[in-house]
Amino acid sequence: MLVIGAGAAGLMAAVAALENGDNVVILERNEKAGKKIYVSGKGRCNLTNVAEKEEFFKNIPTNPKFLYSAVNLFDSEKVRAFFEENRVPLKVERGGRVFPVSDKASDVTACLVKKITSLGGKFVYSERVLKVEKSGEIFTVTTDKNIYTDGKVLVATGGMSYPLTGSTGDGYSIARSFGHKIVDPKPALSALIADTPSSLTGLSLKNVEIKVVNKGKIIYKDFGEMLFTLYGVSGPIVLSASSVINKYEGETTISIDLKPALDYDVLEKRLLRDFKDNINKSIFNVLPLLMPKSLVKVVLEKSGINPEKQVNSITKEERRRLVETAKKLTFKVIGLAPIDQAIVTSGGVNVKEIDPKTMESKLVHGLYFAGEVIDYDCFTGGFNIQCAFSTGYAAGYYAAKK
Ligand SMILES: Cc1cc2nc3c(=O)[nH]c(=O)nc-3n(C[C@H](O)[C@H](O)[C@H](O)COP(=O)(O)OP(=O)(O)OC[C@H]3O[C@@H](n4cnc5c(N)ncnc54)[C@H](O)[C@@H]3O)c2cc1C
């Protein structure tokens, strides 16, 4: 089999194909394998998640059903066993995230490359596949340097995000040349561009709740950490929200509940207490007891209250507005950050045209797809690399059995 792309999907596909008796040549445009694995998990590679199956699939906002079979064939337990058996000890961290004990993403890639080489697989680096054609039962793969032929080809070229790692969407044109439809690639796990004031840049919030509303309907709700950027918002819960927001059009807002543990009445009582204890101070100087200082001006502005006003002259109505703003600090979502800055790409080869068990194209025998080039995407937590491993393993395994 010819594998195009030495990312998580292509590498695991090569392992599965070699273990099941196929010959494998991996064509990779970069000078080395797994450039995206190197940057994953901030260089530590969160390679899978120990979540139970039901929970696991809840972390896949796009086309989870398509992934059932592949994930069941090569699940998190099997991924962990594979790396442990091949001398990459693993550890489980918060939220079921799995990392190498060494905290080195390079150990994950090195393990896969070593395994493939020991099983007789061949790597061809620094060659970019330009086109793939089929005549009879044979595929001809043309790179910028050579021509290769084989009866089976796996396209594991990734999506369009972080193009410096090699994923520039080449797989889409290869798929299209065989008549496959590409679901429009969009950013996922992306920062949001919003009408947030630049004074909030760098502010990070913990234990807040966000609600994303599209045309009056709540489309996403989450609790955790987020941060303000120069252009809007980012951080764990915002990244996950973006993978849902990208499916909607029209007016979208994000509301932050700064005090999710306190209901409106309790929060109002808390405010009253703070006011009583600081009777002669301005509201601007009292509110930092309740929220980060940099938020105070924004919250007062949104509540329509003069920052100079002394707390003893704040009216009941103004107090209510303050509570309302602290529970619903709302910004308009203008869009998602550009796709090259997104962690993953949503969209790609239409899953309706791929056999979910074998990853073989339903249009062209012998043509396989795996990884982010396919139209699925997952939330953060190790699910994306796990699904690249699962789809890669399925493709390699069934291609070898064919
Ligand atoms: C900054 C960052 C951090 C991340 N952290 C995590 C994490 O901790 N956990 C997690 O689960 N997911 C994480 N992800 C997402 C995850 O890394 C990817 O979803 C996954 O690695 C995709 O694997 P892939 O093999 O499908 O694609 P890729 O890793 O993109 O591999 C595709 C390969 O194909 C090669 N290629 C492309 N076109 C051609 C061509 N024409 N000819 C030859 N070769 C070609 C590329 O050079 C590349 O090596 C992260 C992503 C980013 C950007």
The ligand as an ORCA input file, in Angstrom:
! r2SCAN-3c Opt
* xyz 0 1
  C      -1.331     22.982     17.857
  C      -2.120     21.705     17.818
  C      -2.229     20.942     18.968
  C      -2.975     19.756     18.941
  N      -3.024     19.006     20.073
  C      -3.733     17.854     20.065
  C      -3.721     16.980     21.186
  O      -2.996     17.200     22.165
  N      -4.518     15.872     21.148
  C      -5.279     15.562     20.057
  O      -5.986     14.554     20.081
  N      -5.243     16.336     18.944
  C      -4.490     17.448     18.923
  N      -4.438     18.221     17.775
  C      -5.128     17.731     16.559
  C      -4.382     16.510     15.998
  O      -2.995     16.757     16.076
  C      -4.783     16.184     14.565
  O      -6.181     16.092     14.464
  C      -4.172     14.874     14.087
  O      -2.800     14.834     14.362
  C      -4.421     14.694     12.591
  O      -3.648     13.629     12.120
  P      -3.619     13.295     10.554
  O      -2.632     12.185     10.412
  O      -4.988     13.078     10.044
  O      -3.109     14.607      9.847
  P      -1.688     15.381      9.946
  O      -1.074     15.180     11.262
  O      -1.955     16.750      9.484
  O      -0.770     14.611      8.903
  C      -0.883     14.755      7.521
  C       0.464     14.495      6.911
  O       0.320     14.452      5.497
  C       1.402     15.153      4.908
  N       0.978     15.614      3.581
  C       0.005     16.487      3.290
  N      -0.107     16.667      1.969
  C       0.835     15.869      1.402
  C       1.229     15.612      0.065
  N       0.630     16.211     -0.971
  N       2.238     14.748     -0.163
  C       2.872     14.132      0.869
  N       2.555     14.343      2.156
  C       1.531     15.198      2.417
  C       1.677     16.284      5.877
  O       2.958     16.807      5.705
  C       1.462     15.602      7.220
  O       2.653     15.036      7.712
  C      -3.652     19.364     17.748
  C      -3.514     20.120     16.600
  C      -2.745     21.274     16.614
  C      -2.587     22.058     15.354
*
